[in-house]
Amino acid sequence: MTTTYNTAPRPAPKAEGAIPTTVRFDPGEAREIDRWLLELRERTGIRWDKAEVIRELLRMARTPDSILRDALMTRAQRAGG
């Protein structure tokens, strides 16, 4: 089965009414993510910031046939068991 995503970026919510979420990374992981985002921007020509990428990944994980969702569930089951 092939999973397809409507990955057209949605605009960020306006500050008024938006709910902030904080994600903390250690310095090494932050550098790794920055390098990955730079590669993503170079390959796609789309300049998304970290918040946009996180929102998009979460949207993708919530789709009914999501490979990401399935992988997260498997990982959670392994960690919990």
Buried (B, 14 or more C-beta within 10 A) or exposed (E): EEEEEEEEEEEEEEEEEEEEEEEEEEEEEEEEBEEEBEEBBEEEEEEBEEEBBBBBEEBBBEBEEBBBBEEEEEEEEEEEE
